[in-house]
Amino acid sequence: MVHRILVVDDEENIRDLAILYLQKEGFTVDGAASGRDALARFVQTPPALVILDIMMPGMDGFEVCRELRKLSDVPILMVTARGEDVDKIVGLELGADDYMTKPFNPREMVARVKAILRRFEGGRRPQNAITVANLSVDKARREARIDDQIFTLRTKEFDLLTAFVENSGIALTREQLLESVWGYDYAGETRTVDVHVQHLRSKLTAARVSIETLRGVGYKLVDASS
């Protein structure tokens, strides 16, 4: 299967470089120079993944991400030129799945794209639902339920929850979760995990499970009904 990637960046040289490297790896790639152009292209031909620059004139990447999340759960790789944690955290909170800082190595960009797609598709392989207390996760359908009621999760939230239920009662380090959910070493930027765990906790209030913080270690999902 050939995946279609949408690269959104107002800097033509960066956009063209990303397109070149992705095409060399066999991807079909569309480019957009503005946020509004990106949304129009997305609606016309939905891609499998979006690479989205934050700093663009007019409609910036944050606004585009917000609009995309109204339309789809497509994986989003955000790109920031400033390298500030606040940009990364805001992007994750808006629903981005990963981020890179400019200037970036195009080979790393390709590796991240492949890792995101691998994780996203991996959750669709047929497997039985996993249940902990009144919480169940069906990887084949990418559905999570509390008391048989489906609740909405973003792509990485679902993958993170899956990692927890598959290892219920087991302590997982932030580094283990980064490798398992994001698919590669994040070089210690474990704030990504903390942000997503915070989101998960807010959506699991009706579940009889809890994600415990293990100081100096990481997290553990426990069955609170036992």
KELOMI-510341 format. One record per residue (C-alpha): x, y, z; residue number from 1; residue in three letters. Coordinates in Angstrom, 2 decimals. Example, Ala and Ser with C-alpha at 12.3 -4.5 7.8 and 13.67 -1.06 7.14 Angstrom:
<rs>
+---------+---------+---------+-----+------+
|    east |   north |      up | pos | code |
+---------+---------+---------+-----+------+
|   12.30 |   -4.50 |    7.80 |   1 |  ALA |
|   13.67 |   -1.06 |    7.14 |   2 |  SER |
+---------+---------+---------+-----+------+
</rs>
This chain:
<rs>
+---------+---------+---------+-----+------+
|    east |   north |      up | pos | code |
+---------+---------+---------+-----+------+
|    0.00 |    0.00 |    0.00 |   1 |  MET |
|    1.35 |    3.43 |   -1.00 |   2 |  VAL |
|    0.73 |    6.08 |    1.63 |   3 |  HIS |
|   -0.09 |    9.66 |    0.75 |   4 |  ARG |
|    1.66 |   12.34 |    2.85 |   5 |  ILE |
|    0.69 |   16.02 |    2.99 |   6 |  LEU |
|    3.61 |   18.39 |    3.71 |   7 |  VAL |
|    2.52 |   21.85 |    4.90 |   8 |  VAL |
|    5.22 |   24.54 |    5.09 |   9 |  ASP |
|    5.40 |   28.09 |    3.75 |  10 |  ASP |
|    9.18 |   27.76 |    3.19 |  11 |  GLU |
|    9.47 |   26.35 |   -0.31 |  12 |  GLU |
|   13.00 |   24.93 |    0.09 |  13 |  ASN |
|   12.05 |   22.99 |    3.22 |  14 |  ILE |
|    8.79 |   21.78 |    1.68 |  15 |  ARG |
|   10.55 |   20.63 |   -1.48 |  16 |  ASP |
|   13.30 |   18.86 |    0.49 |  17 |  LEU |
|   10.75 |   16.96 |    2.58 |  18 |  ALA |
|    8.79 |   15.99 |   -0.53 |  19 |  ILE |
|   11.96 |   14.80 |   -2.28 |  20 |  LEU |
|   13.05 |   12.51 |    0.56 |  21 |  TYR |
|    9.55 |   11.11 |    1.11 |  22 |  LEU |
|    9.12 |   10.38 |   -2.59 |  23 |  GLN |
|   12.46 |    8.56 |   -2.61 |  24 |  LYS |
|   11.01 |    6.27 |    0.06 |  25 |  GLU |
|    8.01 |    5.44 |   -2.12 |  26 |  GLY |
|    5.41 |    7.80 |   -0.62 |  27 |  PHE |
|    2.94 |    9.81 |   -2.67 |  28 |  THR |
|    3.36 |   13.39 |   -1.49 |  29 |  VAL |
|    1.31 |   16.57 |   -1.77 |  30 |  ASP |
|    2.62 |   19.97 |   -0.75 |  31 |  GLY |
|    0.80 |   23.00 |    0.64 |  32 |  ALA |
|    2.26 |   26.46 |    1.22 |  33 |  ALA |
|   -0.44 |   27.74 |    3.59 |  34 |  SER |
|   -2.87 |   26.54 |    6.19 |  35 |  GLY |
|   -5.93 |   27.17 |    4.06 |  36 |  ARG |
|   -4.37 |   25.41 |    1.08 |  37 |  ASP |
|   -3.59 |   22.46 |    3.37 |  38 |  ALA |
|   -7.18 |   22.16 |    4.56 |  39 |  LEU |
|   -8.48 |   22.32 |    0.99 |  40 |  ALA |
|   -6.06 |   19.62 |   -0.16 |  41 |  ARG |
|   -6.87 |   17.49 |    2.87 |  42 |  PHE |
|  -10.59 |   17.53 |    2.11 |  43 |  VAL |
|  -10.02 |   16.89 |   -1.59 |  44 |  GLN |
|   -7.57 |   13.98 |   -1.13 |  45 |  THR |
|   -7.23 |   12.80 |    2.49 |  46 |  PRO |
|   -3.65 |   11.76 |    3.29 |  47 |  PRO |
|   -2.40 |    9.04 |    5.62 |  48 |  ALA |
|   -0.28 |   11.55 |    7.55 |  49 |  LEU |
|    0.27 |   15.32 |    7.71 |  50 |  VAL |
|    3.61 |   17.05 |    8.31 |  51 |  ILE |
|    2.62 |   20.47 |    9.61 |  52 |  LEU |
|    4.80 |   23.54 |   10.20 |  53 |  ASP |
|    3.74 |   25.72 |   13.12 |  54 |  ILE |
|    5.11 |   29.11 |   12.09 |  55 |  MET |
|    3.16 |   30.10 |    8.99 |  56 |  MET |
|    1.62 |   33.47 |    8.09 |  57 |  PRO |
|   -2.14 |   33.76 |    8.26 |  58 |  GLY |
|   -3.46 |   30.46 |    9.57 |  59 |  MET |
|   -0.64 |   28.97 |   11.65 |  60 |  ASP |
|   -0.01 |   25.31 |   12.31 |  61 |  GLY |
|   -1.86 |   25.31 |   15.63 |  62 |  PHE |
|   -5.05 |   26.52 |   13.96 |  63 |  GLU |
|   -4.65 |   24.03 |   11.11 |  64 |  VAL |
|   -4.15 |   21.21 |   13.62 |  65 |  CYS |
|   -7.30 |   22.28 |   15.46 |  66 |  ARG |
|   -9.30 |   22.26 |   12.23 |  67 |  GLU |
|   -7.88 |   18.90 |   11.12 |  68 |  LEU |
|   -8.91 |   17.35 |   14.43 |  69 |  ARG |
|  -12.49 |   18.41 |   13.70 |  70 |  LYS |
|  -12.32 |   16.47 |   10.44 |  71 |  LEU |
|  -10.17 |   13.44 |   11.15 |  72 |  SER |
|   -7.92 |   11.47 |   13.49 |  73 |  ASP |
|   -5.15 |   11.49 |   10.86 |  74 |  VAL |
|   -1.62 |   11.32 |   12.37 |  75 |  PRO |
|    0.03 |   14.76 |   12.52 |  76 |  ILE |
|    3.77 |   15.41 |   12.75 |  77 |  LEU |
|    4.29 |   19.04 |   13.76 |  78 |  MET |
|    7.40 |   21.06 |   13.00 |  79 |  VAL |
|    8.56 |   24.02 |   15.09 |  80 |  THR |
|   11.42 |   26.39 |   14.29 |  81 |  ALA |
|   11.71 |   27.79 |   17.78 |  82 |  ARG |
|   12.40 |   24.57 |   19.65 |  83 |  GLY |
|   10.43 |   25.79 |   22.65 |  84 |  GLU |
|    8.73 |   23.31 |   24.95 |  85 |  ASP |
|    5.57 |   25.41 |   24.97 |  86 |  VAL |
|    5.16 |   24.92 |   21.20 |  87 |  ASP |
|    5.56 |   21.17 |   21.56 |  88 |  LYS |
|    3.16 |   20.91 |   24.48 |  89 |  ILE |
|    0.51 |   23.07 |   22.81 |  90 |  VAL |
|    0.79 |   20.98 |   19.65 |  91 |  GLY |
|    0.36 |   17.74 |   21.60 |  92 |  LEU |
|   -2.60 |   19.16 |   23.49 |  93 |  GLU |
|   -4.26 |   20.08 |   20.19 |  94 |  LEU |
|   -3.91 |   16.50 |   18.99 |  95 |  GLY |
|   -0.53 |   16.26 |   17.23 |  96 |  ALA |
|    1.12 |   12.84 |   17.43 |  97 |  ASP |
|    4.76 |   13.88 |   17.22 |  98 |  ASP |
|    6.98 |   16.90 |   16.63 |  99 |  TYR |
|   10.34 |   17.88 |   15.15 | 100 |  MET |
|   12.46 |   20.99 |   15.57 | 101 |  THR |
|   13.94 |   22.91 |   12.63 | 102 |  LYS |
|   16.46 |   22.51 |   11.20 | 103 |  PRO |
|   15.86 |   18.79 |   10.95 | 104 |  PHE |
|   17.62 |   15.93 |    9.22 | 105 |  ASN |
|   15.34 |   14.77 |    6.38 | 106 |  PRO |
|   16.33 |   11.17 |    7.05 | 107 |  ARG |
|   15.11 |   11.54 |   10.63 | 108 |  GLU |
|   11.88 |   13.02 |    9.28 | 109 |  MET |
|   11.36 |    9.94 |    7.09 | 110 |  VAL |
|   12.12 |    7.67 |   10.05 | 111 |  ALA |
|    9.56 |    9.46 |   12.18 | 112 |  ARG |
|    6.93 |    9.27 |    9.44 | 113 |  VAL |
|    7.48 |    5.52 |    9.10 | 114 |  LYS |
|    7.35 |    5.05 |   12.87 | 115 |  ALA |
|    4.08 |    6.97 |   13.18 | 116 |  ILE |
|    2.46 |    5.03 |   10.34 | 117 |  LEU |
|    3.75 |    1.75 |   11.74 | 118 |  ARG |
|    2.25 |    2.48 |   15.15 | 119 |  ARG |
|   -1.02 |    3.72 |   13.66 | 120 |  PHE |
|   -1.43 |    0.67 |   11.45 | 121 |  GLU |
|   -0.15 |   -1.73 |   14.09 | 122 |  GLY |
|   -3.18 |   -1.01 |   16.20 | 123 |  GLY |
|   -5.39 |   -2.28 |   13.39 | 124 |  ARG |
|   -4.02 |   -5.82 |   13.32 | 125 |  ARG |
|   -6.71 |   -8.27 |   14.38 | 126 |  PRO |
|   -6.42 |   -9.05 |   18.08 | 127 |  GLN |
|   -8.86 |   -9.83 |   20.84 | 128 |  ASN |
|  -10.06 |   -7.05 |   23.11 | 129 |  ALA |
|   -8.11 |   -6.62 |   26.34 | 130 |  ILE |
|  -10.12 |   -5.89 |   29.49 | 131 |  THR |
|   -9.08 |   -4.44 |   32.83 | 132 |  VAL |
|  -11.94 |   -3.92 |   35.31 | 133 |  ALA |
|  -14.68 |   -2.10 |   33.34 | 134 |  ASN |
|  -12.23 |   -0.81 |   30.71 | 135 |  LEU |
|  -11.67 |   -2.67 |   27.44 | 136 |  SER |
|   -9.48 |   -1.91 |   24.44 | 137 |  VAL |
|  -10.03 |   -3.50 |   21.03 | 138 |  ASP |
|   -6.94 |   -2.99 |   18.91 | 139 |  LYS |
|   -8.51 |   -4.44 |   15.78 | 140 |  ALA |
|  -11.33 |   -1.90 |   15.81 | 141 |  ARG |
|   -9.29 |    0.81 |   17.58 | 142 |  ARG |
|  -12.09 |    1.17 |   20.09 | 143 |  GLU |
|  -11.93 |    1.81 |   23.82 | 144 |  ALA |
|  -14.93 |    1.21 |   26.06 | 145 |  ARG |
|  -15.92 |    1.90 |   29.64 | 146 |  ILE |
|  -18.88 |   -0.24 |   30.75 | 147 |  ASP |
|  -19.44 |   -1.13 |   27.06 | 148 |  ASP |
|  -19.71 |    2.56 |   26.13 | 149 |  GLN |
|  -17.23 |    3.72 |   23.48 | 150 |  ILE |
|  -15.28 |    6.86 |   24.36 | 151 |  PHE |
|  -13.14 |    8.96 |   22.06 | 152 |  THR |
|   -9.36 |    8.91 |   22.12 | 153 |  LEU |
|   -6.81 |   10.53 |   19.84 | 154 |  ARG |
|   -4.33 |    8.33 |   18.01 | 155 |  THR |
|   -1.48 |    8.43 |   20.51 | 156 |  LYS |
|   -3.85 |    8.39 |   23.50 | 157 |  GLU |
|   -5.27 |    5.11 |   22.20 | 158 |  PHE |
|   -1.80 |    3.66 |   21.60 | 159 |  ASP |
|   -0.66 |    4.73 |   25.06 | 160 |  LEU |
|   -3.75 |    3.23 |   26.70 | 161 |  LEU |
|   -3.14 |    0.00 |   24.79 | 162 |  THR |
|    0.42 |   -0.15 |   26.14 | 163 |  ALA |
|   -0.94 |    0.27 |   29.66 | 164 |  PHE |
|   -3.67 |   -2.38 |   29.44 | 165 |  VAL |
|   -1.30 |   -4.86 |   27.79 | 166 |  GLU |
|    1.00 |   -4.37 |   30.79 | 167 |  ASN |
|   -1.59 |   -3.91 |   33.53 | 168 |  SER |
|    0.03 |   -3.87 |   36.96 | 169 |  GLY |
|    3.53 |   -3.56 |   35.49 | 170 |  ILE |
|    5.71 |   -0.49 |   36.03 | 171 |  ALA |
|    6.61 |    1.17 |   32.73 | 172 |  LEU |
|    9.30 |    3.81 |   32.44 | 173 |  THR |
|    8.74 |    6.90 |   30.33 | 174 |  ARG |
|   11.51 |    5.70 |   28.03 | 175 |  GLU |
|    9.77 |    2.35 |   27.55 | 176 |  GLN |
|    6.51 |    4.09 |   26.73 | 177 |  LEU |
|    8.22 |    6.42 |   24.27 | 178 |  LEU |
|    9.80 |    3.50 |   22.45 | 179 |  GLU |
|    6.64 |    1.39 |   22.53 | 180 |  SER |
|    4.10 |    4.06 |   21.56 | 181 |  VAL |
|    6.14 |    6.46 |   19.42 | 182 |  TRP |
|    8.32 |    3.78 |   17.91 | 183 |  GLY |
|   11.83 |    5.13 |   18.54 | 184 |  TYR |
|   14.11 |    6.79 |   21.06 | 185 |  ASP |
|   13.00 |   10.32 |   21.93 | 186 |  TYR |
|   16.39 |   11.26 |   23.41 | 187 |  ALA |
|   14.99 |   11.89 |   26.85 | 188 |  GLY |
|   12.13 |   14.22 |   25.93 | 189 |  GLU |
|    9.77 |   12.41 |   28.27 | 190 |  THR |
|    7.42 |   15.38 |   28.69 | 191 |  ARG |
|    5.54 |   13.89 |   25.74 | 192 |  THR |
|    4.46 |   10.93 |   27.87 | 193 |  VAL |
|    3.42 |   13.15 |   30.78 | 194 |  ASP |
|    1.15 |   15.26 |   28.56 | 195 |  VAL |
|   -0.58 |   12.22 |   27.08 | 196 |  HIS |
|   -0.98 |   10.53 |   30.47 | 197 |  VAL |
|   -2.66 |   13.68 |   31.75 | 198 |  GLN |
|   -5.10 |   13.54 |   28.82 | 199 |  HIS |
|   -5.79 |    9.86 |   29.42 | 200 |  LEU |
|   -6.53 |   10.37 |   33.09 | 201 |  ARG |
|   -9.13 |   13.01 |   32.27 | 202 |  SER |
|  -10.92 |   10.51 |   30.01 | 203 |  LYS |
|  -10.76 |    7.56 |   32.41 | 204 |  LEU |
|  -12.62 |    9.12 |   35.32 | 205 |  THR |
|  -15.51 |    6.64 |   34.93 | 206 |  ALA |
|  -13.22 |    3.63 |   34.62 | 207 |  ALA |
|  -12.34 |    1.48 |   37.61 | 208 |  ARG |
|   -8.66 |    1.74 |   36.79 | 209 |  VAL |
|   -6.03 |    4.32 |   37.61 | 210 |  SER |
|   -2.71 |    5.33 |   36.09 | 211 |  ILE |
|   -0.37 |    5.65 |   39.04 | 212 |  GLU |
|    2.71 |    7.85 |   38.94 | 213 |  THR |
|    5.82 |    6.04 |   40.14 | 214 |  LEU |
|    8.19 |    8.76 |   41.27 | 215 |  ARG |
|   11.53 |    8.54 |   39.51 | 216 |  GLY |
|   10.33 |    5.62 |   37.38 | 217 |  VAL |
|    7.25 |    6.20 |   35.24 | 218 |  GLY |
|    3.66 |    4.94 |   35.37 | 219 |  TYR |
|    1.58 |    1.86 |   36.09 | 220 |  LYS |
|   -2.02 |    1.01 |   35.24 | 221 |  LEU |
|   -3.81 |   -0.65 |   38.16 | 222 |  VAL |
|   -7.22 |   -2.26 |   38.57 | 223 |  ASP |
|   -8.87 |   -0.06 |   41.20 | 224 |  ALA |
|  -11.80 |   -2.46 |   41.60 | 225 |  SER |
|   -9.72 |   -5.29 |   43.03 | 226 |  SER |
+---------+---------+---------+-----+------+
</rs>
